[in-house]
Structure formats: C-alpha cells, structure tokens
C-alpha cells in the first residue's frame, strides 16, 4: 500500500474524489487532525505520476489553508533557523523564511548548505582584503 498524509479536510476530500474518479478505492483514516490515505501500490507508472502530481498540488493547498487559518502573530510565527557556530564558540541562529529554506534544500544537501554557511561565517569573522582578478 502507498500512504499519503494530509492535514486539512478540504484537500483530503479533493484527493479522495480524484482517486475515486481514477477507479482507485482509497482507504482513509484520521488521527488527531492527521488524515492518512492508503492506495494499492500495484498501479501503472503513468497513473502513479498523476497521483503524485495531484498530491503535490493538494499539499500546497494544505499549507495555504493552514496559513490562512493560523496567521502569524507574536506567539505564532513561522521561521526556519540555521544554526551558526562562531569562532568564539558561541552559537547563534539565522532565521530564514521556511519556503526559502525549503527551496534551497531541494537543490543542495544539508551538508552543502552547512559548508556554504560556514564559508560566509568565516569570511565575516576573517575578512580577506585581497582583490580577485
């Protein structure tokens, strides 16, 4: 069985409707606001691609609905953090919009991001006065 997870009833209903229209009988369950959808895993490749594309669209809707229902406030704000280790041994966090960090991590690995951030920290802490040709 293939498993999909959604966190809002509207995308769940649309996904179930989509699957049924494709002749796929989904099994659904809900636990504390988390909706799980299971489908057979012996589907042809083209159908699986269409399902995954629909699921990705619905995950975007899911996120938009969450943000709409839970707007940022003093107590509720969304930021991702990159932990930065300074030469002094002190650690600090650089706050980054989660969508931006997500886009970055789609194209480079965590290790590559850490290497990039470390190079920036080193350049700030140890300025190099040389000019580049």
N, CA, C and O atoms as a GROMACS GRO file, in nm:
protein
  532
    1UNK      N    1   0.084  -0.118   0.000
    1UNK     CA    2   0.000   0.000   0.000
    1UNK      C    3   0.088   0.125   0.000
    1UNK      O    4   0.192   0.130   0.067
    2UNK      N    5   0.046   0.225  -0.075
    2UNK     CA    6   0.111   0.355  -0.072
    2UNK      C    7   0.034   0.443   0.025
    2UNK      O    8  -0.089   0.439   0.030
    3UNK      N    9   0.106   0.522   0.103
    3UNK     CA   10   0.042   0.606   0.203
    3UNK      C   11   0.068   0.753   0.173
    3UNK      O   12   0.178   0.792   0.136
    4UNK      N   13  -0.037   0.832   0.190
    4UNK     CA   14  -0.030   0.977   0.174
    4UNK      C   15  -0.088   1.039   0.300
    4UNK      O   16  -0.176   0.981   0.363
    5UNK      N   17  -0.038   1.156   0.337
    5UNK     CA   18  -0.085   1.224   0.457
    5UNK      C   19  -0.124   1.367   0.422
    5UNK      O   20  -0.051   1.437   0.352
    6UNK      N   21  -0.240   1.408   0.471
    6UNK     CA   22  -0.285   1.546   0.458
    6UNK      C   23  -0.331   1.594   0.595
    6UNK      O   24  -0.360   1.514   0.684
    7UNK      N   25  -0.336   1.726   0.612
    7UNK     CA   26  -0.365   1.782   0.743
    7UNK      C   27  -0.488   1.873   0.744
    7UNK      O   28  -0.513   1.944   0.841
    8UNK      N   29  -0.564   1.870   0.636
    8UNK     CA   30  -0.683   1.953   0.628
    8UNK      C   31  -0.789   1.875   0.553
    8UNK      O   32  -0.759   1.802   0.458
    9UNK      N   33  -0.915   1.890   0.596
    9UNK     CA   34  -1.024   1.812   0.539
    9UNK      C   35  -1.050   1.844   0.391
    9UNK      O   36  -1.082   1.753   0.314
   10UNK      N   37  -1.039   1.969   0.351
   10UNK     CA   38  -1.068   2.008   0.212
   10UNK      C   39  -0.977   1.935   0.112
   10UNK      O   40  -1.028   1.872   0.018
   11UNK      N   41  -0.842   1.940   0.128
   11UNK     CA   42  -0.758   1.865   0.035
   11UNK      C   43  -0.782   1.714   0.043
   11UNK      O   44  -0.771   1.643  -0.058
   12UNK      N   45  -0.815   1.664   0.162
   12UNK     CA   46  -0.847   1.522   0.175
   12UNK      C   47  -0.965   1.485   0.086
   12UNK      O   48  -0.959   1.389   0.010
   13UNK      N   49  -1.072   1.563   0.096
   13UNK     CA   50  -1.192   1.536   0.016
   13UNK      C   51  -1.162   1.541  -0.134
   13UNK      O   52  -1.209   1.458  -0.211
   14UNK      N   53  -1.082   1.640  -0.174
   14UNK     CA   54  -1.046   1.652  -0.317
   14UNK      C   55  -0.959   1.535  -0.363
   14UNK      O   56  -0.975   1.487  -0.475
   15UNK      N   57  -0.868   1.489  -0.277
   15UNK     CA   58  -0.781   1.377  -0.313
   15UNK      C   59  -0.863   1.248  -0.325
   15UNK      O   60  -0.845   1.172  -0.420
   16UNK      N   61  -0.952   1.224  -0.230
   16UNK     CA   62  -1.037   1.105  -0.235
   16UNK      C   63  -1.124   1.108  -0.360
   16UNK      O   64  -1.138   1.006  -0.428
   17UNK      N   65  -1.181   1.223  -0.391
   17UNK     CA   66  -1.263   1.238  -0.512
   17UNK      C   67  -1.180   1.208  -0.637
   17UNK      O   68  -1.227   1.138  -0.727
   18UNK      N   69  -1.057   1.262  -0.643
   18UNK     CA   70  -0.967   1.239  -0.756
   18UNK      C   71  -0.937   1.089  -0.771
   18UNK      O   72  -0.944   1.035  -0.881
   19UNK      N   73  -0.904   1.023  -0.660
   19UNK     CA   74  -0.870   0.881  -0.664
   19UNK      C   75  -0.989   0.797  -0.710
   19UNK      O   76  -0.974   0.707  -0.793
   20UNK      N   77  -1.106   0.827  -0.658
   20UNK     CA   78  -1.226   0.751  -0.697
   20UNK      C   79  -1.256   0.771  -0.845
   20UNK      O   80  -1.297   0.677  -0.913
   21UNK      N   81  -1.235   0.893  -0.896
   21UNK     CA   82  -1.257   0.920  -1.038
   21UNK      C   83  -1.162   0.840  -1.126
   21UNK      O   84  -1.192   0.810  -1.241
   22UNK      N   85  -1.045   0.806  -1.070
   22UNK     CA   86  -0.946   0.725  -1.143
   22UNK      C   87  -0.969   0.575  -1.121
   22UNK      O   88  -0.892   0.492  -1.171
   23UNK      N   89  -1.075   0.540  -1.046
   23UNK     CA   90  -1.106   0.399  -1.022
   23UNK      C   91  -1.023   0.336  -0.912
   23UNK      O   92  -1.008   0.214  -0.907
   24UNK      N   93  -0.968   0.418  -0.824
   24UNK     CA   94  -0.882   0.368  -0.715
   24UNK      C   95  -0.959   0.380  -0.584
   24UNK      O   96  -0.998   0.490  -0.544
   25UNK      N   97  -0.980   0.269  -0.515
   25UNK     CA   98  -1.052   0.273  -0.388
   25UNK      C   99  -0.957   0.309  -0.272
   25UNK      O  100  -0.880   0.224  -0.227
   26UNK      N  101  -0.962   0.433  -0.223
   26UNK     CA  102  -0.872   0.470  -0.114
   26UNK      C  103  -0.924   0.424   0.022
   26UNK      O  104  -1.045   0.416   0.045
   27UNK      N  105  -0.831   0.394   0.110
   27UNK     CA  106  -0.863   0.367   0.249
   27UNK      C  107  -0.820   0.491   0.326
   27UNK      O  108  -0.704   0.533   0.315
   28UNK      N  109  -0.909   0.550   0.404
   28UNK     CA  110  -0.875   0.671   0.478
   28UNK      C  111  -0.893   0.649   0.627
   28UNK      O  112  -0.976   0.570   0.672
   29UNK      N  113  -0.812   0.721   0.703
   29UNK     CA  114  -0.825   0.721   0.848
   29UNK      C  115  -0.783   0.859   0.897
   29UNK      O  116  -0.715   0.933   0.826
   30UNK      N  117  -0.824   0.891   1.019
   30UNK     CA  118  -0.791   1.021   1.077
   30UNK      C  119  -0.748   0.999   1.221
   30UNK      O  120  -0.812   0.925   1.296
   31UNK      N  121  -0.640   1.064   1.258
   31UNK     CA  122  -0.592   1.057   1.395
   31UNK      C  123  -0.543   1.195   1.436
   31UNK      O  124  -0.439   1.241   1.389
   32UNK      N  125  -0.617   1.259   1.523
   32UNK     CA  126  -0.579   1.389   1.580
   32UNK      C  127  -0.550   1.493   1.471
   32UNK      O  128  -0.449   1.563   1.477
   33UNK      N  129  -0.638   1.502   1.371
   33UNK     CA  130  -0.622   1.603   1.267
   33UNK      C  131  -0.527   1.565   1.155
   33UNK      O  132  -0.501   1.646   1.066
   34UNK      N  133  -0.475   1.444   1.158
   34UNK     CA  134  -0.388   1.395   1.052
   34UNK      C  135  -0.466   1.291   0.972
   34UNK      O  136  -0.511   1.189   1.026
   35UNK      N  137  -0.483   1.318   0.843
   35UNK     CA  138  -0.560   1.230   0.756
   35UNK      C  139  -0.464   1.143   0.675
   35UNK      O  140  -0.376   1.194   0.607
   36UNK      N  141  -0.484   1.012   0.684
   36UNK     CA  142  -0.400   0.918   0.611
   36UNK      C  143  -0.482   0.855   0.501
   36UNK      O  144  -0.596   0.813   0.523
   37UNK      N  145  -0.424   0.848   0.383
   37UNK     CA  146  -0.490   0.789   0.268
   37UNK      C  147  -0.400   0.677   0.217
   37UNK      O  148  -0.281   0.699   0.191
   38UNK      N  149  -0.454   0.558   0.204
   38UNK     CA  150  -0.379   0.444   0.153
   38UNK      C  151  -0.441   0.398   0.022
   38UNK      O  152  -0.564   0.391   0.008
   39UNK      N  153  -0.353   0.365  -0.074
   39UNK     CA  154  -0.399   0.313  -0.202
   39UNK      C  155  -0.311   0.194  -0.240
   39UNK      O  156  -0.200   0.182  -0.190
   40UNK      N  157  -0.360   0.108  -0.328
   40UNK     CA  158  -0.278  -0.005  -0.373
   40UNK      C  159  -0.149   0.045  -0.440
   40UNK      O  160  -0.147   0.151  -0.502
   41UNK      N  161  -0.043  -0.034  -0.427
   41UNK     CA  162   0.084   0.009  -0.485
   41UNK      C  163   0.113  -0.057  -0.620
   41UNK      O  164   0.220  -0.037  -0.677
   42UNK      N  165   0.018  -0.134  -0.671
   42UNK     CA  166   0.040  -0.202  -0.799
   42UNK      C  167  -0.026  -0.128  -0.916
   42UNK      O  168  -0.086  -0.190  -1.004
   43UNK      N  169  -0.012   0.003  -0.915
   43UNK     CA  170  -0.070   0.087  -1.021
   43UNK      C  171   0.034   0.113  -1.129
   43UNK      O  172   0.154   0.108  -1.103
   44UNK      N  173  -0.012   0.142  -1.250
   44UNK     CA  174   0.085   0.169  -1.357
   44UNK      C  175   0.155   0.304  -1.334
   44UNK      O  176   0.103   0.392  -1.265
   45UNK      N  177   0.271   0.316  -1.393
   45UNK     CA  178   0.360   0.430  -1.370
   45UNK      C  179   0.296   0.564  -1.405
   45UNK      O  180   0.312   0.661  -1.331
   46UNK      N  181   0.224   0.572  -1.515
   46UNK     CA  182   0.161   0.698  -1.557
   46UNK      C  183   0.055   0.741  -1.456
   46UNK      O  184   0.043   0.860  -1.425
   47UNK      N  185  -0.020   0.646  -1.404
   47UNK     CA  186  -0.123   0.677  -1.305
   47UNK      C  187  -0.058   0.722  -1.174
   47UNK      O  188  -0.106   0.815  -1.110
   48UNK      N  189   0.049   0.655  -1.134
   48UNK     CA  190   0.121   0.696  -1.013
   48UNK      C  191   0.175   0.838  -1.024
   48UNK      O  192   0.171   0.914  -0.928
   49UNK      N  193   0.226   0.873  -1.142
   49UNK     CA  194   0.276   1.010  -1.163
   49UNK      C  195   0.163   1.111  -1.150
   49UNK      O  196   0.181   1.217  -1.090
   50UNK      N  197   0.047   1.080  -1.207
   50UNK     CA  198  -0.068   1.170  -1.198
   50UNK      C  199  -0.113   1.186  -1.053
   50UNK      O  200  -0.149   1.295  -1.010
   51UNK      N  201  -0.111   1.076  -0.978
   51UNK     CA  202  -0.149   1.080  -0.836
   51UNK      C  203  -0.051   1.166  -0.757
   51UNK      O  204  -0.092   1.249  -0.676
   52UNK      N  205   0.078   1.146  -0.780
   52UNK     CA  206   0.179   1.223  -0.708
   52UNK      C  207   0.170   1.372  -0.742
   52UNK      O  208   0.189   1.457  -0.655
   53UNK      N  209   0.142   1.404  -0.867
   53UNK     CA  210   0.127   1.544  -0.908
   53UNK      C  211   0.005   1.607  -0.838
   53UNK      O  212   0.013   1.719  -0.789
   54UNK      N  213  -0.105   1.534  -0.834
   54UNK     CA  214  -0.225   1.583  -0.766
   54UNK      C  215  -0.198   1.600  -0.616
   54UNK      O  216  -0.240   1.699  -0.556
   55UNK      N  217  -0.129   1.505  -0.558
   55UNK     CA  218  -0.096   1.511  -0.415
   55UNK      C  219  -0.008   1.634  -0.386
   55UNK      O  220  -0.032   1.704  -0.287
   56UNK      N  221   0.090   1.660  -0.470
   56UNK     CA  222   0.175   1.778  -0.451
   56UNK      C  223   0.092   1.906  -0.454
   56UNK      O  224   0.111   1.996  -0.372
   57UNK      N  225   0.000   1.916  -0.550
   57UNK     CA  226  -0.089   2.033  -0.559
   57UNK      C  227  -0.173   2.048  -0.432
   57UNK      O  228  -0.190   2.158  -0.380
   58UNK      N  229  -0.223   1.935  -0.383
   58UNK     CA  230  -0.307   1.939  -0.263
   58UNK      C  231  -0.225   1.970  -0.138
   58UNK      O  232  -0.277   2.030  -0.044
   59UNK      N  233  -0.100   1.929  -0.134
   59UNK     CA  234  -0.014   1.966  -0.021
   59UNK      C  235   0.009   2.117  -0.020
   59UNK      O  236   0.014   2.178   0.087
   60UNK      N  237   0.023   2.178  -0.137
   60UNK     CA  238   0.035   2.324  -0.143
   60UNK      C  239  -0.093   2.390  -0.093
   60UNK      O  240  -0.088   2.489  -0.019
   61UNK      N  241  -0.208   2.335  -0.133
   61UNK     CA  242  -0.335   2.387  -0.083
   61UNK      C  243  -0.343   2.370   0.069
   61UNK      O  244  -0.388   2.459   0.141
   62UNK      N  245  -0.300   2.254   0.116
   62UNK     CA  246  -0.300   2.223   0.258
   62UNK      C  247  -0.221   2.329   0.336
   62UNK      O  248  -0.267   2.377   0.439
   63UNK      N  249  -0.104   2.363   0.286
   63UNK     CA  250  -0.020   2.464   0.351
   63UNK      C  251  -0.086   2.601   0.347
   63UNK      O  252  -0.084   2.674   0.447
   64UNK      N  253  -0.143   2.637   0.234
   64UNK     CA  254  -0.209   2.768   0.222
   64UNK      C  255  -0.328   2.777   0.319
   64UNK      O  256  -0.349   2.882   0.380
   65UNK      N  257  -0.404   2.671   0.332
   65UNK     CA  258  -0.517   2.670   0.425
   65UNK      C  259  -0.469   2.682   0.569
   65UNK      O  260  -0.531   2.751   0.651
   66UNK      N  261  -0.360   2.614   0.600
   66UNK     CA  262  -0.304   2.623   0.735
   66UNK      C  263  -0.264   2.767   0.767
   66UNK      O  264  -0.296   2.818   0.874
   67UNK      N  265  -0.194   2.831   0.675
   67UNK     CA  266  -0.150   2.969   0.697
   67UNK      C  267  -0.270   3.064   0.707
   67UNK      O  268  -0.269   3.159   0.785
   68UNK      N  269  -0.373   3.036   0.627
   68UNK     CA  270  -0.493   3.120   0.630
   68UNK      C  271  -0.564   3.108   0.765
   68UNK      O  272  -0.613   3.207   0.820
   69UNK      N  273  -0.570   2.987   0.817
   69UNK     CA  274  -0.638   2.964   0.944
   69UNK      C  275  -0.553   2.996   1.065
   69UNK      O  276  -0.605   3.013   1.175
   70UNK      N  277  -0.422   3.004   1.047
   70UNK     CA  278  -0.330   3.031   1.157
   70UNK      C  279  -0.234   3.142   1.116
   70UNK      O  280  -0.115   3.118   1.096
   71UNK      N  281  -0.284   3.266   1.105
   71UNK     CA  282  -0.196   3.374   1.061
   71UNK      C  283  -0.084   3.401   1.162
   71UNK      O  284  -0.101   3.377   1.281
   72UNK      N  285   0.029   3.449   1.113
   72UNK     CA  286   0.140   3.479   1.204
   72UNK      C  287   0.100   3.584   1.308
   72UNK      O  288   0.025   3.677   1.278
   73UNK      N  289   0.150   3.568   1.429
   73UNK     CA  290   0.126   3.664   1.536
   73UNK      C  291   0.249   3.664   1.626
   73UNK      O  292   0.349   3.599   1.596
   74UNK      N  293   0.242   3.737   1.736
   74UNK     CA  294   0.354   3.740   1.831
   74UNK      C  295   0.388   3.600   1.883
   74UNK      O  296   0.504   3.564   1.898
   75UNK      N  297   0.282   3.520   1.909
   75UNK     CA  298   0.303   3.386   1.964
   75UNK      C  299   0.318   3.280   1.855
   75UNK      O  300   0.368   3.171   1.880
   76UNK      N  301   0.275   3.312   1.735
   76UNK     CA  302   0.270   3.213   1.628
   76UNK      C  303   0.334   3.272   1.502
   76UNK      O  304   0.268   3.338   1.423
   77UNK      N  305   0.461   3.248   1.486
   77UNK     CA  306   0.526   3.294   1.365
   77UNK      C  307   0.607   3.178   1.307
   77UNK      O  308   0.646   3.086   1.378
   78UNK      N  309   0.629   3.185   1.178
   78UNK     CA  310   0.696   3.076   1.110
   78UNK      C  311   0.830   3.122   1.054
   78UNK      O  312   0.838   3.210   0.968
   79UNK      N  313   0.932   3.061   1.105
   79UNK     CA  314   1.067   3.085   1.053
   79UNK      C  315   1.145   2.955   1.070
   79UNK      O  316   1.125   2.880   1.164
   80UNK      N  317   1.232   2.932   0.979
   80UNK     CA  318   1.327   2.822   0.993
   80UNK      C  319   1.457   2.884   1.041
   80UNK      O  320   1.482   3.002   1.017
   81UNK      N  321   1.537   2.807   1.108
   81UNK     CA  322   1.663   2.859   1.160
   81UNK      C  323   1.779   2.775   1.112
   81UNK      O  324   1.770   2.652   1.101
   82UNK      N  325   1.888   2.843   1.084
   82UNK     CA  326   2.014   2.777   1.052
   82UNK      C  327   2.107   2.808   1.168
   82UNK      O  328   2.137   2.924   1.195
   83UNK      N  329   2.152   2.705   1.236
   83UNK     CA  330   2.241   2.723   1.350
   83UNK      C  331   2.380   2.757   1.299
   83UNK      O  332   2.434   2.689   1.212
   84UNK      N  333   2.438   2.863   1.355
   84UNK     CA  334   2.570   2.910   1.311
   84UNK      C  335   2.664   2.904   1.430
   84UNK      O  336   2.637   2.961   1.536
   85UNK      N  337   2.775   2.834   1.412
   85UNK     CA  338   2.878   2.825   1.516
   85UNK      C  339   2.986   2.928   1.486
   85UNK      O  340   3.048   2.926   1.380
   86UNK      N  341   3.006   3.018   1.580
   86UNK     CA  342   3.107   3.122   1.564
   86UNK      C  343   3.242   3.073   1.615
   86UNK      O  344   3.249   2.978   1.693
   87UNK      N  345   3.348   3.138   1.571
   87UNK     CA  346   3.483   3.102   1.611
   87UNK      C  347   3.499   3.108   1.763
   87UNK      O  348   3.573   3.029   1.821
   88UNK      N  349   3.430   3.201   1.828
   88UNK     CA  350   3.439   3.217   1.973
   88UNK      C  351   3.376   3.100   2.048
   88UNK      O  352   3.389   3.090   2.170
   89UNK      N  353   3.308   3.012   1.977
   89UNK     CA  354   3.239   2.901   2.040
   89UNK      C  355   3.091   2.930   2.063
   89UNK      O  356   3.013   2.841   2.094
   90UNK      N  357   3.055   3.056   2.048
   90UNK     CA  358   2.916   3.096   2.063
   90UNK      C  359   2.835   3.045   1.943
   90UNK      O  360   2.885   3.038   1.831
   91UNK      N  361   2.710   3.010   1.970
   91UNK     CA  362   2.620   2.967   1.863
   91UNK      C  363   2.508   3.069   1.851
   91UNK      O  364   2.461   3.124   1.951
   92UNK      N  365   2.467   3.092   1.731
   92UNK     CA  366   2.355   3.182   1.706
   92UNK      C  367   2.271   3.122   1.594
   92UNK      O  368   2.314   3.029   1.526
   93UNK      N  369   2.154   3.176   1.576
   93UNK     CA  370   2.064   3.124   1.472
   93UNK      C  371   2.033   3.233   1.371
   93UNK      O  372   2.006   3.348   1.408
   94UNK      N  373   2.036   3.197   1.246
   94UNK     CA  374   1.992   3.287   1.138
   94UNK      C  375   1.852   3.242   1.100
   94UNK      O  376   1.832   3.129   1.056
   95UNK      N  377   1.755   3.331   1.117
   95UNK     CA  378   1.616   3.299   1.085
   95UNK      C  379   1.592   3.324   0.936
   95UNK      O  380   1.626   3.428   0.882
   96UNK      N  381   1.530   3.225   0.874
   96UNK     CA  382   1.508   3.226   0.729
   96UNK      C  383   1.363   3.185   0.704
   96UNK      O  384   1.312   3.095   0.771
   97UNK      N  385   1.295   3.249   0.609
   97UNK     CA  386   1.159   3.203   0.577
   97UNK      C  387   1.161   3.055   0.538
   97UNK      O  388   1.245   3.014   0.458
   98UNK      N  389   1.071   2.974   0.594
   98UNK     CA  390   1.072   2.830   0.568
   98UNK      C  391   1.062   2.794   0.420
   98UNK      O  392   1.126   2.699   0.376
   99UNK      N  393   0.984   2.870   0.343
   99UNK     CA  394   0.972   2.839   0.200
   99UNK      C  395   1.105   2.856   0.129
   99UNK      O  396   1.140   2.776   0.041
  100UNK      N  397   1.180   2.959   0.166
  100UNK     CA  398   1.310   2.983   0.105
  100UNK      C  399   1.406   2.869   0.138
  100UNK      O  400   1.475   2.817   0.050
  101UNK      N  401   1.411   2.832   0.265
  101UNK     CA  402   1.500   2.722   0.305
  101UNK      C  403   1.459   2.593   0.235
  101UNK      O  404   1.544   2.514   0.194
  102UNK      N  405   1.329   2.571   0.222
  102UNK     CA  406   1.282   2.452   0.152
  102UNK      C  407   1.327   2.450   0.007
  102UNK      O  408   1.368   2.345  -0.044
  103UNK      N  409   1.320   2.564  -0.060
  103UNK     CA  410   1.365   2.572  -0.199
  103UNK      C  411   1.514   2.544  -0.210
  103UNK      O  412   1.559   2.474  -0.300
  104UNK      N  413   1.591   2.598  -0.117
  104UNK     CA  414   1.736   2.575  -0.117
  104UNK      C  415   1.766   2.427  -0.100
  104UNK      O  416   1.849   2.371  -0.172
  105UNK      N  417   1.698   2.363  -0.004
  105UNK     CA  418   1.726   2.222   0.025
  105UNK      C  419   1.671   2.127  -0.081
  105UNK      O  420   1.699   2.007  -0.076
  106UNK      N  421   1.594   2.179  -0.176
  106UNK     CA  422   1.552   2.096  -0.289
  106UNK      C  423   1.666   2.077  -0.389
  106UNK      O  424   1.667   1.981  -0.466
  107UNK      N  425   1.764   2.169  -0.388
  107UNK     CA  426   1.870   2.162  -0.488
  107UNK      C  427   2.009   2.134  -0.430
  107UNK      O  428   2.098   2.093  -0.504
  108UNK      N  429   2.028   2.154  -0.300
  108UNK     CA  430   2.156   2.118  -0.239
  108UNK      C  431   2.129   2.040  -0.112
  108UNK      O  432   2.020   2.047  -0.056
  109UNK      N  433   2.228   1.966  -0.067
  109UNK     CA  434   2.211   1.884   0.053
  109UNK      C  435   2.232   1.968   0.179
  109UNK      O  436   2.282   2.080   0.173
  110UNK      N  437   2.194   1.912   0.293
  110UNK     CA  438   2.218   1.977   0.422
  110UNK      C  439   2.367   2.005   0.440
  110UNK      O  440   2.407   2.113   0.486
  111UNK      N  441   2.450   1.908   0.403
  111UNK     CA  442   2.595   1.923   0.419
  111UNK      C  443   2.648   2.038   0.332
  111UNK      O  444   2.733   2.115   0.376
  112UNK      N  445   2.597   2.048   0.210
  112UNK     CA  446   2.640   2.158   0.122
  112UNK      C  447   2.595   2.293   0.177
  112UNK      O  448   2.670   2.391   0.169
  113UNK      N  449   2.474   2.299   0.231
  113UNK     CA  450   2.427   2.424   0.291
  113UNK      C  451   2.515   2.462   0.410
  113UNK      O  452   2.554   2.577   0.425
  114UNK      N  453   2.547   2.364   0.494
  114UNK     CA  454   2.633   2.390   0.610
  114UNK      C  455   2.771   2.440   0.566
  114UNK      O  456   2.826   2.531   0.628
  115UNK      N  457   2.826   2.382   0.461
  115UNK     CA  458   2.955   2.424   0.408
  115UNK      C  459   2.947   2.568   0.357
  115UNK      O  460   3.038   2.647   0.381
  116UNK      N  461   2.841   2.602   0.289
  116UNK     CA  462   2.820   2.737   0.237
  116UNK      C  463   2.809   2.838   0.350
  116UNK      O  464   2.873   2.944   0.347
  117UNK      N  465   2.728   2.807   0.451
  117UNK     CA  466   2.710   2.896   0.565
  117UNK      C  467   2.842   2.913   0.640
  117UNK      O  468   2.876   3.024   0.682
  118UNK      N  469   2.916   2.805   0.658
  118UNK     CA  470   3.046   2.813   0.727
  118UNK      C  471   3.142   2.904   0.652
  118UNK      O  472   3.219   2.978   0.714
  119UNK      N  473   3.140   2.899   0.519
  119UNK     CA  474   3.226   2.987   0.439
  119UNK      C  475   3.188   3.133   0.459
  119UNK      O  476   3.276   3.219   0.466
  120UNK      N  477   3.060   3.163   0.468
  120UNK     CA  478   3.015   3.301   0.492
  120UNK      C  479   3.056   3.347   0.631
  120UNK      O  480   3.106   3.458   0.648
  121UNK      N  481   3.036   3.261   0.730
  121UNK     CA  482   3.075   3.296   0.868
  121UNK      C  483   3.225   3.323   0.874
  121UNK      O  484   3.269   3.420   0.936
  122UNK      N  485   3.303   3.238   0.810
  122UNK     CA  486   3.449   3.256   0.809
  122UNK      C  487   3.487   3.388   0.742
  122UNK      O  488   3.576   3.458   0.790
  123UNK      N  489   3.421   3.421   0.632
  123UNK     CA  490   3.451   3.547   0.562
  123UNK      C  491   3.416   3.668   0.647
  123UNK      O  492   3.486   3.769   0.641
  124UNK      N  493   3.310   3.659   0.726
  124UNK     CA  494   3.271   3.770   0.814
  124UNK      C  495   3.368   3.783   0.929
  124UNK      O  496   3.408   3.894   0.965
  125UNK      N  497   3.407   3.670   0.988
  125UNK     CA  498   3.496   3.673   1.105
  125UNK      C  499   3.642   3.697   1.067
  125UNK      O  500   3.720   3.748   1.148
  126UNK      N  501   3.679   3.661   0.946
  126UNK     CA  502   3.817   3.675   0.900
  126UNK      C  503   3.818   3.740   0.762
  126UNK      O  504   3.841   3.672   0.662
  127UNK      N  505   3.794   3.869   0.755
  127UNK     CA  506   3.787   3.936   0.624
  127UNK      C  507   3.917   3.917   0.545
  127UNK      O  508   4.027   3.924   0.600
  128UNK      N  509   3.901   3.894   0.417
  128UNK     CA  510   4.014   3.877   0.327
  128UNK      C  511   4.023   4.004   0.243
  128UNK      O  512   3.933   4.032   0.163
  129UNK      N  513   4.131   4.079   0.259
  129UNK     CA  514   4.146   4.208   0.193
  129UNK      C  515   4.198   4.196   0.050
  129UNK      O  516   4.204   4.296  -0.022
  130UNK      N  517   4.235   4.075   0.009
  130UNK     CA  518   4.289   4.058  -0.126
  130UNK      C  519   4.182   4.085  -0.230
  130UNK      O  520   4.063   4.065  -0.206
  131UNK      N  521   4.226   4.131  -0.346
  131UNK     CA  522   4.133   4.152  -0.456
  131UNK      C  523   4.138   4.031  -0.548
  131UNK      O  524   4.238   3.959  -0.556
  132UNK      N  525   4.029   4.011  -0.615
  132UNK     CA  526   4.021   3.897  -0.709
  132UNK      C  527   4.038   3.949  -0.850
  132UNK      O  528   3.990   4.057  -0.884
  133UNK      N  529   4.106   3.871  -0.932
  133UNK     CA  530   4.127   3.908  -1.072
  133UNK      C  531   4.016   3.857  -1.157
  133UNK      O  532   4.016   3.878  -1.278
   0.00000   0.00000   0.00000
